[in-house]
Amino acid sequence: MTANAERGLNEAARKAGAQGAVLKSGNAGDLLAAMARVLDGEEAFDYRHPRPAATRPTLTPRELDVLRLVSQGATNRAIAETLGIGEKTVKTLLARAYLKLGVGRRAEAVSVAMRLHLI
């Protein structure tokens, strides 16, 4: 937990072995949700930390598949069925894509991915 929204903090924390980083200015619900994700074996990095200035996000092929389907209006369940994976895996892939894109919502992820010509 940090009070500073430093550029590149998520990446530095990840390289140091952290499973998450959240801002103190967030609400208690955000903190509890992040803790629950970490306890479930997922990462929980706050999307409000700015990405390093010159970094273009590199999404995995599977993350791109999920974002393409999201851009077509597919639900998590539909994405899971289409790709032959579990809904929890879809959520994890979306969370990782959000982190890499520096966003917090589906629509933002699609918008940024399209603007960067990733999908």
N, C-alpha and C positions, 0 to 999 in steps of 0.2 A: 504494500500500500504506500502510495506516495502523494505528496501535495503538488509535485511538479509535473506538468504536462510537457516533459522534455521531448524534443524531436529525437526519434530513434530509441526511446526508452524500452518499448516492447521488444525490439530486436536485441538490444543489449541484455535485457533480462532473460530472454530465451537462450541466448548464447551462454549465459551464466548458469543455465539449468533450471530457471524458474518455470513454473507451470502457469503462472498468471501474474498480472500487474493491474491494479485498479487505483483510481484516483480517490483521495480522501473526500473530495467534494461530491462524490456520488452519494446516492441515498443508501440506506441500510439494505433495502431490497436488492439493489445492484450488487452489494458486497456479498449478501447471502447467496444470491444466484451464482456469482463467480465461485464462491467456496463450494457450492454443490457441484458445479461443473468439474472443478478440480478433483473433488472426491470421487466423481464418476470416471476419472481418468482422462478428462478432456482438458484443454487449455482454456484460460479465461483472461485474455488480455483486453484492456480497455481500448475501444476504438477511438477514443478522444485523444490518445497520444499521437501526435503527428508523426508520419513516416519520415525517414531520412529524405532530405531534399531531392536527390537525384535518383531515387530508387524506383524502378518500374517493377510492379509486382509480378511475380512468377507464380502462376497458378498451375496446379497439376492438371493433367488431362481429365481426371475424374471431377475435380472442382469445376472445370470449364463445362463439362457435360451437365452438371447440376445447374450451373448458372444459365446455360442455354435453355434448359427446360423451365427454369424459373421465369426467364424472359418470355416464354410462351404461355405463361400463366398456370403452369402445373403446380399442384399441391405437393407437399412432402410425400404423401402417400403415393401419388401418381408417379413422382420421380423415382421412388423406391421400387415400384412395380416395373417401370420402364427399364431401369438399370439393373434390376435383379439384386438389389441391396436392401438393407433394413432402413426403416425410417430414422432410427437413431444415427445411422451412418450418414444419411442425408443431412441431418442436423449438424453433425460434426463437420462434414465437408462444407456446409454453408458457413459455419462459424469460422472455419479456417480461411475461407474466401473473404469473409467480412474483414477479418484481421489483416489479411494481406492487402486488401483494397482500402483499408482505413475507413470503413463504413460500419453502420450498425443495423441496417435494415435491408430487406430484399430489394426494394425498389432502388435504393442507393447503390447497391452492389451491381445490379443490372445496368444502371445508368453509367457508373464509372467503367465497368467492363466494356460497355459499348463505346464509350468515349475513347478508351485506350485501344480500341479495335481488338479486344481479346475474344469477344463473341460477336 
